[in-house]
Amino acid sequence: MLAAGEKLENKGKGSVEVVIPVYNEETDLPRCIRTLHPFLKAHLPDRPWRILVADNGSTDATVQIAAQLSKEYPEMAFIHIPVKGRGRALKQAFLQSQADILAYMDVDLATGLEAFPLLLKALEEGYDIAIGSRYLPGSRIRRTFGRRLYSWGYNLLFRALFRSRIQDAQCGFKAMKAEVARDVLPKVQDPGWSFDTELLLRAEKKGYRVKEVPVEWHEDTESKVRIPGTILRMLRVLLKLRWELWGGG
């Protein structure tokens, strides 16, 4: 088992750390690792890689299952953060990592893994951040009308407030160069689900180049995200960021 924060062996290409943030995911976590691990092994043969499970305050058996899986899969490690917060877990995992490329995806693997090599290719081509997008030509998504409407409205508001060209700020499928993460993350404050949005806005503000790639995405019908409360929280975050980054004008 590789320890969290341990430097990966250099094989000529930049090392990759894939972070999976989890909260009470005792059911989905084993399925995720048993799908993701062979995919990375098959598609990243010429570079070192590792999966890092970042638990944030789980109260079920997620931590124990992560510990067991890390014994089963040598290229996996895990950290336990006792305080809940997806963004908090990602920030801590990224800032302690010694990999050259930092990526993350959701434990349900809602985004098709076939797009992951495209993220790495974009970084090799000179982009600083590469993100999956559900709203590009070639993307295929399956979700309920209500969530589709919510997502469309959120992204419309996002682009209107910040004049951003990013089509999909919230897709949990992203990769970035480690030096970009170290530069941007110390300023990112949101500990929860708006982490993605704040990270991208601060990166754009600093002039970093963002590449979107089309993805296949299917809705998790058992998602823990509750739309009404999430809309209000994200609206507050967007308005707060608008004021902080652009002075409200």
Kinemage of the C-alpha trace (Angstrom):
@kinemage 1
@onewidth
@group {chain A} dominant
@subgroup {mainchain}
@vectorlist {calphas} color= white
{ca met a 1} P 0.000 0.000 0.000
{ca leu a 2} L 1.246 3.483 -0.856
{ca ala a 3} L 1.006 6.015 1.946
{ca ala a 4} L -0.954 9.215 1.305
{ca gly a 5} L 1.463 11.966 0.305
{ca glu a 6} L 4.174 9.498 -0.749
{ca lys a 7} L 6.019 10.533 -3.917
{ca leu a 8} L 5.291 8.367 -6.934
{ca glu a 9} L 8.095 6.778 -8.930
{ca asn a 10} L 8.971 8.706 -12.094
{ca lys a 11} L 8.509 6.682 -15.299
{ca gly a 12} L 9.138 9.480 -17.768
{ca lys a 13} L 5.648 10.982 -17.802
{ca gly a 14} L 4.021 13.062 -15.089
{ca ser a 15} L 2.563 11.106 -12.176
{ca val a 16} L -1.203 11.186 -11.645
{ca glu a 17} L -3.190 11.118 -8.419
{ca val a 18} L -6.938 10.493 -8.737
{ca val a 19} L -8.819 11.622 -5.637
{ca ile a 20} L -12.216 10.144 -4.781
{ca pro a 21} L -14.014 12.222 -2.095
{ca val a 22} L -16.400 10.084 -0.048
{ca tyr a 23} L -18.987 10.533 2.661
{ca asn a 24} L -20.901 7.460 3.848
{ca glu a 25} L -20.164 5.518 0.667
{ca glu a 26} L -19.731 2.013 2.069
{ca thr a 27} L -21.802 0.585 -0.803
{ca asp a 28} L -20.417 2.531 -3.771
{ca leu a 29} L -16.740 2.676 -2.772
{ca pro a 30} L -15.821 -0.984 -3.455
{ca arg a 31} L -17.633 -0.870 -6.800
{ca cys a 32} L -15.786 2.350 -7.691
{ca ile a 33} L -12.298 1.036 -6.899
{ca arg a 34} L -12.899 -2.298 -8.629
{ca thr a 35} L -13.884 -0.412 -11.779
{ca leu a 36} L -11.412 2.470 -11.662
{ca his a 37} L -8.280 0.523 -10.711
{ca pro a 38} L -8.218 -1.796 -13.769
{ca phe a 39} L -9.135 1.120 -16.025
{ca leu a 40} L -6.151 3.187 -14.877
{ca lys a 41} L -3.864 0.168 -15.053
{ca ala a 42} L -4.898 -0.449 -18.659
{ca his a 43} L -4.894 3.181 -19.840
{ca leu a 44} L -1.907 4.656 -17.975
{ca pro a 45} L 0.825 2.063 -18.596
{ca asp a 46} L 3.577 4.616 -19.153
{ca arg a 47} L 3.117 6.824 -16.097
{ca pro a 48} L 2.887 6.306 -12.315
{ca trp a 49} L -0.559 6.734 -10.809
{ca arg a 50} L -2.439 6.305 -7.564
{ca ile a 51} L -6.012 6.426 -6.310
{ca leu a 52} L -6.519 8.401 -3.103
{ca val a 53} L -9.815 7.996 -1.261
{ca ala a 54} L -10.496 11.147 0.786
{ca asp a 55} L -13.082 10.407 3.444
{ca asn a 56} L -14.762 13.437 5.003
{ca gly a 57} L -16.483 12.567 8.238
{ca ser a 58} L -18.203 9.297 7.311
{ca thr a 59} L -20.247 7.697 10.071
{ca asp a 60} L -20.753 4.294 8.406
{ca ala a 61} L -18.126 1.672 7.492
{ca thr a 62} L -16.533 3.706 4.678
{ca val a 63} L -13.202 4.178 6.481
{ca gln a 64} L -12.877 0.504 7.349
{ca ile a 65} L -13.731 -0.493 3.783
{ca ala a 66} L -11.185 1.997 2.407
{ca ala a 67} L -8.513 0.531 4.684
{ca gln a 68} L -9.294 -2.980 3.463
{ca leu a 69} L -9.292 -1.943 -0.186
{ca ser a 70} L -5.910 -0.234 0.231
{ca lys a 71} L -4.469 -3.617 1.258
{ca glu a 72} L -6.048 -5.272 -1.749
{ca tyr a 73} L -4.877 -2.641 -4.249
{ca pro a 74} L -1.236 -1.457 -3.876
{ca glu a 75} L -1.909 1.670 -5.976
{ca met a 76} L -4.527 2.954 -3.565
{ca ala a 77} L -4.265 5.002 -0.378
{ca phe a 78} L -6.790 6.792 1.807
{ca ile a 79} L -7.021 9.666 4.232
{ca his a 80} L -9.673 10.327 6.864
{ca ile a 81} L -10.741 13.896 7.549
{ca pro a 82} L -13.076 13.957 10.565
{ca val a 83} L -15.015 17.040 9.393
{ca lys a 84} L -17.657 16.748 6.678
{ca gly a 85} L -17.127 18.652 3.414
{ca arg a 86} L -16.365 17.464 -0.118
{ca gly a 87} L -14.416 20.598 -0.991
{ca arg a 88} L -12.465 20.420 2.252
{ca ala a 89} L -11.461 16.829 1.507
{ca leu a 90} L -10.350 17.640 -2.044
{ca lys a 91} L -8.356 20.667 -0.950
{ca gln a 92} L -6.480 18.765 1.745
{ca ala a 93} L -5.810 15.805 -0.539
{ca phe a 94} L -4.483 18.015 -3.340
{ca leu a 95} L -2.279 20.179 -1.151
{ca gln a 96} L -0.565 17.189 0.446
{ca ser a 97} L -0.079 15.331 -2.842
{ca gln a 98} L 3.308 15.080 -4.531
{ca ala a 99} L 1.928 13.980 -7.902
{ca asp a 100} L 2.467 16.066 -11.027
{ca ile a 101} L -1.174 15.898 -12.119
{ca leu a 102} L -4.103 16.024 -9.723
{ca ala a 103} L -7.518 14.723 -10.727
{ca tyr a 104} L -10.795 13.921 -9.058
{ca met a 105} L -14.053 12.213 -9.849
{ca asp a 106} L -17.185 11.250 -7.957
{ca val a 107} L -17.422 7.841 -6.316
{ca asp a 108} L -20.508 6.862 -8.333
{ca leu a 109} L -18.451 7.151 -11.545
{ca ala a 110} L -21.377 8.935 -13.160
{ca thr a 111} L -18.978 10.313 -15.774
{ca gly a 112} L -17.763 7.738 -18.272
{ca leu a 113} L -14.110 6.865 -17.659
{ca glu a 114} L -13.310 6.829 -21.366
{ca ala a 115} L -13.033 10.640 -21.161
{ca phe a 116} L -10.274 10.529 -18.535
{ca pro a 117} L -7.373 10.114 -21.010
{ca leu a 118} L -8.744 13.172 -22.829
{ca leu a 119} L -8.232 15.256 -19.665
{ca leu a 120} L -4.598 14.163 -19.468
{ca lys a 121} L -4.106 14.815 -23.186
{ca ala a 122} L -5.388 18.375 -22.779
{ca leu a 123} L -2.825 19.015 -20.033
{ca glu a 124} L -0.070 17.594 -22.235
{ca glu a 125} L -1.174 20.019 -24.965
{ca gly a 126} L -0.548 22.983 -22.680
{ca tyr a 127} L -3.819 23.580 -20.859
{ca asp a 128} L -3.607 24.154 -17.113
{ca ile a 129} L -6.936 22.575 -16.137
{ca ala a 130} L -9.072 20.043 -18.002
{ca ile a 131} L -12.689 19.393 -17.060
{ca gly a 132} L -15.499 17.149 -18.173
{ca ser a 133} L -18.494 18.940 -19.654
{ca arg a 134} L -22.031 17.628 -20.097
{ca tyr a 135} L -22.954 20.512 -22.417
{ca leu a 136} L -20.638 20.174 -25.403
{ca pro a 137} L -21.312 18.663 -28.816
{ca gly a 138} L -20.597 14.980 -28.385
{ca ser a 139} L -21.651 14.848 -24.725
{ca arg a 140} L -24.357 12.377 -23.788
{ca ile a 141} L -26.313 12.749 -20.560
{ca arg a 142} L -29.156 10.921 -18.874
{ca arg a 143} L -30.955 12.714 -16.079
{ca thr a 144} L -34.413 13.772 -14.905
{ca phe a 145} L -36.032 16.910 -16.285
{ca gly a 146} L -35.904 18.641 -12.884
{ca arg a 147} L -32.171 18.186 -12.435
{ca arg a 148} L -31.526 19.069 -16.055
{ca leu a 149} L -33.450 22.342 -15.578
{ca tyr a 150} L -31.599 23.119 -12.339
{ca ser a 151} L -28.211 22.482 -13.938
{ca trp a 152} L -29.059 24.572 -17.003
{ca gly a 153} L -30.181 27.470 -14.827
{ca tyr a 154} L -27.111 27.275 -12.612
{ca asn a 155} L -24.703 27.323 -15.538
{ca leu a 156} L -26.585 30.170 -17.205
{ca leu a 157} L -26.318 32.225 -14.010
{ca phe a 158} L -22.658 31.257 -13.615
{ca arg a 159} L -21.740 32.467 -17.089
{ca ala a 160} L -23.829 35.644 -16.772
{ca leu a 161} L -22.319 36.682 -13.443
{ca phe a 162} L -18.700 35.974 -14.342
{ca arg a 163} L -18.656 36.268 -18.146
{ca ser a 164} L -17.072 32.830 -18.178
{ca arg a 165} L -16.790 30.641 -21.248
{ca ile a 166} L -16.958 27.475 -19.145
{ca gln a 167} L -20.048 25.464 -20.057
{ca asp a 168} L -20.144 23.104 -17.069
{ca ala a 169} L -18.504 24.229 -13.839
{ca gln a 170} L -20.036 21.534 -11.632
{ca cys a 171} L -19.208 18.249 -13.359
{ca gly a 172} L -17.193 16.255 -10.805
{ca phe a 173} L -14.558 15.130 -13.294
{ca lys a 174} L -11.492 17.345 -13.449
{ca ala a 175} L -7.688 17.292 -13.729
{ca met a 176} L -5.069 19.975 -13.309
{ca lys a 177} L -1.352 20.534 -13.094
{ca ala a 178} L -0.081 20.343 -9.527
{ca glu a 179} L 1.549 23.769 -9.675
{ca val a 180} L -1.803 25.297 -10.644
{ca ala a 181} L -3.512 23.628 -7.695
{ca arg a 182} L -0.818 24.851 -5.284
{ca asp a 183} L -1.230 28.388 -6.615
{ca val a 184} L -5.039 28.541 -6.604
{ca leu a 185} L -6.213 26.275 -3.769
{ca pro a 186} L -4.972 28.292 -0.773
{ca lys a 187} L -7.541 30.960 -1.703
{ca val a 188} L -10.442 28.549 -2.238
{ca gln a 189} L -12.742 28.760 0.772
{ca asp a 190} L -15.865 26.727 0.008
{ca pro a 191} L -15.741 23.402 1.893
{ca gly a 192} L -18.710 21.837 0.128
{ca trp a 193} L -20.303 21.333 -3.269
{ca ser a 194} L -19.380 24.755 -4.681
{ca phe a 195} L -15.678 23.923 -4.470
{ca asp a 196} L -15.603 23.196 -8.221
{ca thr a 197} L -17.066 26.561 -9.153
{ca glu a 198} L -14.794 28.573 -6.886
{ca leu a 199} L -11.700 26.688 -8.026
{ca leu a 200} L -12.435 27.369 -11.694
{ca leu a 201} L -13.301 31.024 -11.156
{ca arg a 202} L -10.122 31.709 -9.222
{ca ala a 203} L -8.081 29.857 -11.836
{ca glu a 204} L -9.672 31.863 -14.666
{ca lys a 205} L -9.069 35.078 -12.739
{ca lys a 206} L -5.358 34.212 -12.623
{ca gly a 207} L -5.280 33.579 -16.351
{ca tyr a 208} L -5.002 29.788 -16.343
{ca arg a 209} L -6.254 28.004 -19.455
{ca val a 210} L -9.199 25.635 -19.039
{ca lys a 211} L -10.093 22.927 -21.553
{ca glu a 212} L -13.515 21.246 -21.567
{ca val a 213} L -13.973 17.761 -22.995
{ca pro a 214} L -17.307 16.095 -23.828
{ca val a 215} L -18.369 13.263 -21.553
{ca glu a 216} L -21.004 10.595 -21.188
{ca trp a 217} L -22.835 11.136 -17.910
{ca his a 218} L -25.669 9.346 -16.184
{ca glu a 219} L -27.599 10.580 -13.178
{ca asp a 220} L -27.192 8.849 -9.836
{ca thr a 221} L -30.802 8.290 -8.788
{ca glu a 222} L -29.672 7.857 -5.161
{ca ser a 223} L -27.613 11.057 -5.058
{ca lys a 224} L -27.315 12.716 -1.646
{ca val a 225} L -27.609 16.168 -3.235
{ca arg a 226} L -30.961 17.814 -2.425
{ca ile a 227} L -31.870 20.284 -5.147
{ca pro a 228} L -33.756 23.081 -3.257
{ca gly a 229} L -31.166 23.470 -0.508
{ca thr a 230} L -28.298 23.101 -2.969
{ca ile a 231} L -29.708 25.864 -5.201
{ca leu a 232} L -29.873 28.317 -2.319
{ca arg a 233} L -26.370 27.491 -1.084
{ca met a 234} L -24.854 27.782 -4.536
{ca leu a 235} L -26.659 31.045 -5.245
{ca arg a 236} L -25.178 32.520 -2.076
{ca val a 237} L -21.722 31.266 -3.071
{ca leu a 238} L -21.995 32.729 -6.571
{ca leu a 239} L -23.044 36.148 -5.289
{ca lys a 240} L -20.298 36.098 -2.648
{ca leu a 241} L -17.669 35.190 -5.249
{ca arg a 242} L -18.973 37.823 -7.638
{ca trp a 243} L -18.465 40.476 -4.987
{ca glu a 244} L -15.096 39.175 -3.841
{ca leu a 245} L -13.533 38.632 -7.273
{ca trp a 246} L -15.075 41.527 -9.185
{ca gly a 247} L -16.103 43.951 -6.463
{ca gly a 248} L -19.759 43.626 -7.302
{ca gly a 249} L -19.380 45.689 -10.463
